[in-house]
Amino acid sequence: MFYRFSDVFFIDASDKFTLENDLKCIATGVSNQPTLDDAFRILRAAHDNWLLFIDNADDPTLDLRPYIKWAHGNILITTRNREVRIHAPKCSVWVDRLDLEDAKKLLLGGVAVSESPETNEAVTNIVQKLGCLALAVNQARAFLAQDICTLEEYLPMYMQNRRKLLEAKFVQSTDDYEHTVYTTWLISFEKLSSAAALLFELLCFMHHEAIPSRIFEDAWKNLKVAEADAIPSTLASFLSGFEAADSTWDLFRFRMLIKEILSFSLVEFDSANHAFSLHPLVQQWAKTHFDHSRESTRSTQTLICLAIPEGKSQDDYSLKMSLLPHLRESTQTGFAVHSSLLDPVGLVYLYGGMFRECAEIYKRLFSEMQDQFGSENPSTLRSMDHLARVYSKLAQYKDALKLNEQVLALRKQILGEEHPDTLTSMANLARAYSDLGQRRDTLKLEEQVLVLRKQVLGEEHPDTLMSLANLARTYSDLGRPRDTLKLEEQVLALRKQILGEKHPDTLMSMANLAATYADLGQPQDALTIEEQVLVLRKQVLGEKHPDTLMSMANLACTCKDLGQHQEALTLEEQVLALRKQILGEDHPDTLMSMANLAITCADLGQPQDALALEEQVLVLRKQVLGENHPDTLMSMANLARTYADLGQQEEALTLEEQVLVLRDQILGEEHPDTLTSMANLAATYSDLGQYQDSLALDEEVLVMRTQILGEDHPDTLSSMAKLAATYTDLSRPQDALALEEQVLVLRKQVLGEDHPDTLSSMANLACTYADLGQHRGALTLGEQVLVLRKQILGEEHPDTLTSMAKLAATYTDLSRPQDALALEEQVLVLRKQVLGEDHPDTLSSMADLAATYVDLGQHREALKLKTELFRLRKQSLGEDHPNTLISMTGLASTYADLYQHQDALAIEEQVLILTKRIFGEEHQDTLTSMVNVAYTYCDLGQYQDALALEEQVLALRKRLLGHEHPDTVRSFQRVEQIHQSMQSE
């Protein structure tokens, strides 16, 4: 660039002496002892296009103004002191760290290496580790040029010898800059005032990004109420120095200190967000320089603890979350703060989802409180309360129960049975019972608490209302949604009256009421309330508050209940993005959002997307919560269901067996989650055709749920419905009928005639009528269900479309193929619109429509549709999926209808090979495939081959199903028919 100028004068402005000395050198040709005035006269007289290059103008005490007052010429100043910008405010350029590509080019300049993907990766890793800092990258380039190591070897060497490499100065250098990376920062640090140096030191032991400047003012405010011996003297003196004459925070002094530290470019300050940041290498150097002294870490930890707010507003919550990375960074070598400051730290860890770290904090606090004050001190009991709460979060339910029982006993003894704190302990103990699945113990205790709080505190006290809300939740757990509704409406009315319509507790009551409406099968009512809650929470708490995000997640669930899966997907993606941003990628709430999103992907017929998400969630939950945490086990169960959706039944079975064993060990065999695992395992046995195994588990689950939950609990009724389905699988339609009629009566009583589960019972009963040949009864029920689902859920809800599809099947059973055709065409169009063209339900509609074409003798149309169906299922599910095999079987059947028996045989033999490999030789689907191949052998006149297959099937069905099973009877008849055909020939 310098060729553009007539003269270029290089001036080193490291200090006043070098600056003036280099300026005087300009006049060496006109005087033996040149002065500054001589230099200035030359510059004024020269009208050429000269350049004055003033380098290293970093000293904030050096005023450049007297040296740059020129009416012409060009001046270029390089500096790390932002104040120098005042001399050219419109022509200053802040040069931050290099971008990645420029940093890579700088590193490779002068280093002889060949281009390759491995070289590019090594270079990228090096410059990223150096934070793309030009001086550090240049120093690394100089080291590599010595041929001491290869590119690939540099990074491990750097990690082991960081200080030596960043302090090293090589004889053969690529520039004229005399200082190394570390010495540059040391020179700047040594020029700081003592207060600025301490501020820098405190910042260096926090995370290097987004350090809120307000923590210093907040810590100063709380300094006055903290125990004197809890605060390091150096920190106390530092913070006290910001007290103005009127006893307020001296913002001017603090800003001047920031100005001083910025002038040496040791830190950066984001004035828009009022936050400091440091380059990672600056932080690493500083920690090395300060040598991680206990005093430094203790002062930093104490500063952060003093800054933790007590409130629950979005601003308070946001600050707590913003302090979390700084707490983690400053406590890498352990906690050095006074025990009186630990309680707020525990809450930050709790809100941040760091339950293990939180537990360690409260264990220490409990131990120190107990040693210092004894077991009966209120502070000791409060620490026990907190520890029990964290144990619950960690799913250490028995430990939580034990602590809660101890606290309750002590508070009864010290404070009396009716003291508010004693009643709080009773409520906490009730929650511990609930976590252990002991719902009846929970109910008994919560009813006691409610009575006592009404007597002691009054019916309208917030704690009394909390007891009402807790009792409502327990009614819900016990399958009493109507009792839940009554209580929640009461709580909501009282909270509106006492606290106001926008109070967070009122909004929580509205959210609970919406959930109960959803449980009662009233999703539209739930949706209306949840939309109101979301709007109010955004107004009152802010768009990023955890309760606001929870409202968005709840709204997504209700959208799914209404069949609005795309809307749910959009909401859940928003919640996930916000939780990642606010809470971090491994926070339990973030992982819950990922799990919810996976379920929605599955609902949308995207099982591969669901699988990818669920595998990721499972890995993270194992890391964050532990392998035995209920949420981890839930992830394993969800993953098993997705394996089942993908037709990977054996993988599903393995996972579900693991989950059942773990839940049995951790929660106990009577816990609701353990019973759910048993039910899930039974469903997988059904998928695998192991109906007897499924029957045994279904019967066991039903007995246990009846004993534990009661005969009319929704989960008990679900078990009855599942057992009825297994009876159907075992060709016991009369037994299925008896159970389904019983379930329908109970669901009408418990849930109401319009509840989705009640309608499902009606639909199941209609199917059983069809199995028994009672097609008129099936038609009547099917039409009722369709009318009700249209009214309650809407005409495009997936359940409504399922009712239409089942009604079409009933028309087929009644030999009304034209009516079936009209309905099936309508369902296919709607499913394509609502669910998408490759959704499993849409593909089922195509299969149903193709079957109806066959019934109408339209085999060419059927062939066309079945070919497309096979292509779509193979593409979306894979060729080994059970539904893909069903499509292949259907396609073979249509080839047979068209007398293309060789084509049919080729497909059926392929299906048989696949079913044997996937399900095993004795699976019912494998036996059905053998029968299909045998039929085609007969069509081709290959009776010996057909007979051999049918005799194998007969022997297997006798052994697996029994001699009297309908399928066994049919096999016996088929063998007889083939013998007759062979004799007639």
Sequence and secondary structure as in RCSB ss.txt:
>XXXX:A:sequence
MFYRFSDVFFIDASDKFTLENDLKCIATGVSNQPTLDDAFRILRAAHDNWLLFIDNADDPTLDLRPYIKWAHGNI
LITTRNREVRIHAPKCSVWVDRLDLEDAKKLLLGGVAVSESPETNEAVTNIVQKLGCLALAVNQARAFLAQDICT
LEEYLPMYMQNRRKLLEAKFVQSTDDYEHTVYTTWLISFEKLSSAAALLFELLCFMHHEAIPSRIFEDAWKNLKV
AEADAIPSTLASFLSGFEAADSTWDLFRFRMLIKEILSFSLVEFDSANHAFSLHPLVQQWAKTHFDHSRESTRST
QTLICLAIPEGKSQDDYSLKMSLLPHLRESTQTGFAVHSSLLDPVGLVYLYGGMFRECAEIYKRLFSEMQDQFGS
ENPSTLRSMDHLARVYSKLAQYKDALKLNEQVLALRKQILGEEHPDTLTSMANLARAYSDLGQRRDTLKLEEQVL
VLRKQVLGEEHPDTLMSLANLARTYSDLGRPRDTLKLEEQVLALRKQILGEKHPDTLMSMANLAATYADLGQPQD
ALTIEEQVLVLRKQVLGEKHPDTLMSMANLACTCKDLGQHQEALTLEEQVLALRKQILGEDHPDTLMSMANLAIT
CADLGQPQDALALEEQVLVLRKQVLGENHPDTLMSMANLARTYADLGQQEEALTLEEQVLVLRDQILGEEHPDTL
TSMANLAATYSDLGQYQDSLALDEEVLVMRTQILGEDHPDTLSSMAKLAATYTDLSRPQDALALEEQVLVLRKQV
LGEDHPDTLSSMANLACTYADLGQHRGALTLGEQVLVLRKQILGEEHPDTLTSMAKLAATYTDLSRPQDALALEE
QVLVLRKQVLGEDHPDTLSSMADLAATYVDLGQHREALKLKTELFRLRKQSLGEDHPNTLISMTGLASTYADLYQ
HQDALAIEEQVLILTKRIFGEEHQDTLTSMVNVAYTYCDLGQYQDALALEEQVLALRKRLLGHEHPDTVRSFQRV
EQIHQSMQSE
>XXXX:A:secstr
 GGGSS EEEEE SSHHHHHHHHHGGGTTT SS  HHHHHHHHHH  S  EEEEE    TT   GGG   SSSEE
EE  S GGGGGGSTTS     S  HHHHHHHHHTT      HHHHHHHHHHHHHTTT HHHHHHHHHHHTTTSS 
HHHHHHHHHHSHHHHHH   SS SS     HHHHHHHHHHTS HHHHHHHHHHHTS SS EETHHHHHHHHHHTT
S GGGS HHHHHHHHTTB TTSSB HHHHHHHHHHHHHTTSSEEETTTTEEE  HHHHHHHHHHHTT HHHHHHH
HHHHHHH     SHHHHHHHHHHHHHHHHHTTT   S GGGHHHHHHHHHHTT HHHHHHHHHHHHHHHHHHH T
TSHHHHHHHHHHHHHHHHTT HHHHHHHHHHHHHHHHHHH TTSHHHHHHHHHHHHHHHHTT HHHHHHHHHHHH
HHHHHHH TTSHHHHHHHHHHHHHHHHTT HHHHHHHHHHHHHHHHHHH TTSHHHHHHHHHHHHHHHHTT HHH
HHHHHHHHHHHHHHHT TTSHHHHHHHHHHHHHHHHTT HHHHHHHHHHHHHHHHHHH TTSHHHHHHHHHHHHH
HHHTT HHHHHHHHHHHHHHHHHHT TTSHHHHHHHHHHHHHHHHTT HHHHHHHHHHHHHHHHHHH TTSHHHH
HHHHHHHHHHHHTT HHHHHHHHHHHHHHHHHHH TT HHHHHHHHHHHHHHHHTT HHHHHHHHHHHHHHHHHH
T TTSHHHHHHHHHHHHHHHHTT HHHHHHHHHHHHHHHHHHH TTSHHHHHHHHHHHHHHHHTT HHHHHHHHH
HHHHHHHHHH TTSHHHHHHHHHHHHHHHHTT HHHHHHHHHHHHHHHHHHH TTSHHHHHHHHHHHHHHHHTT 
HHHHHHHHHHHHHHHHHHH TTSHHHHHHHHHHHHHHHHTT HHHHHHHHHHHHHHHHHHH TTSHHHHHHHHHH
HHHHHHHHH 
